[in-house]
Amino acid sequence: MKELVIAPSILSLDFARVEEQLKELNSSHAKWLHFDVMDGHFVPNLTFGPDILKGFKKAVDMVMDVHIMVSNPVFFADVFAKAGADIITFHLEAVEDIDACIRLCRHIRSLGVKVGVSVKPKTSPEVLLPYLQEMDMVLVMSVEPGFGGQSFMEAMLDKVRLLRKEIDAKGYATRIQIDGGINEETGKLAVEAGCDVLVAGSYVFKGDIHERVDRLLWQK
Ligand SMILES: O=C(CO)[C@@H](O)[C@H](O)COP(=O)(O)O
């Protein structure tokens, strides 16, 4: 398993205090910044465009982890790769089938960007198992995508265990990320199940950023 990474989700950032909060994030132990991109169609919410990513990239020295919750992932992947994303995660449910999923993984890698594939709570990741070497990350959603502040779905940890078993058995470098309802307690359960990237929105931003990131990082 790789070193644990904390990826604060900017969905919960206080946009009246952007500069201050970005400075705090940049000097915290969080190495990644998680961008929730929503199109108002794949999910019932609308968020950030590429210019926000470009601006934030100038303000922080962090990995730009872009999660596109969109119905047209090919279009958004190109736009966010051009804007400077380091990793782009799209939804399995947004592509036609597993062949289209693998084609998009290869396309994103061909742009020099790492790729992740995400599954919503009702989707099994089983179809991904034979293709994990095509992905740098699998994102297990532990809430229905769309909004921050929801409760963690503990049943999603079975998906994490399944993925961890396969990744370790094959010796792949694929990371497992979890997103939704992560706090000290749920983060610990997720790490024990095999996650190596924790996305956290409300938990990080509704307290002291440095302290909250450290609590997630060192709760093992
Ligand atoms: O992608 C999403 C929601 O769709 C998440 O990234 C949330 O932003 C996480 O927020 P919390 O559940 O941690 O508040």
The ligand as an ORCA input file, in Angstrom:
! r2SCAN-3c Opt
* xyz 0 1
  O     -17.613     14.448     -4.414
  C     -18.103     14.803     -3.372
  C     -19.551     14.954     -3.270
  O     -20.085     14.593     -4.502
  C     -17.216     14.988     -2.217
  O     -15.883     15.299     -2.592
  C     -17.654     15.881     -1.133
  O     -17.213     17.181     -1.327
  C     -17.087     15.372      0.149
  O     -17.588     16.151      1.146
  P     -17.720     15.616      2.625
  O     -18.637     14.432      2.573
  O     -16.333     15.245      3.047
  O     -18.283     16.780      3.319
*
